[in-house]
């Protein structure tokens, strides 16, 4: 009898992420995951009873990691430093919005999802309020609109393959200064 291939939690979660992003929540199966990891389905069932349990663990792990990094925004002094940190974080977690939508489909975890969302939102609200206090952001714009604009700008797909540093700096330029030439 052949020995079962071992896999780490990182490998398991990375494969889970890739399959969720490429196939979606409904099409995700232990069979696909087992094939991706080159293990038997039985090896997965040793750790998780079903896909919902695995996806839930993966999802909350990923969100906890993102939140830990988001909380570090407070270590940066001034709005512009926090803005740069936030953009870099968002680009390094460019799939976070897709994962949030997938996470909302995980049953029976609405309360934990709400707690994570509230915690994340609080740090982002503080960031926007700092920008308004420092006079970097217009006070009359709703905070949710500002945050939504930033998040949606980062989510714009780079279909034309513009080099990543240029893509990031161009999005930052548009967020900060718009796209019109000042006359």
Secondary structure, 3 states (H helix, E strand, C coil): CCCCCCCCHHHHHHHHHHHHHHHHHHHCCHHHHHHHHCCCHHHHHCCCCCHHHHHHHHHHHHHHHHHHHHHHHHHCCCHHHHHHHHHHHHHHCCCHHHHHHHHCCCCCCHHHHHHHHHHHHHHHHHHHHHHHHCCCCCCCCCHHHHHHHHHHHHCCCCCCCCCHHHHHHHHHHHHHHCCCCCC
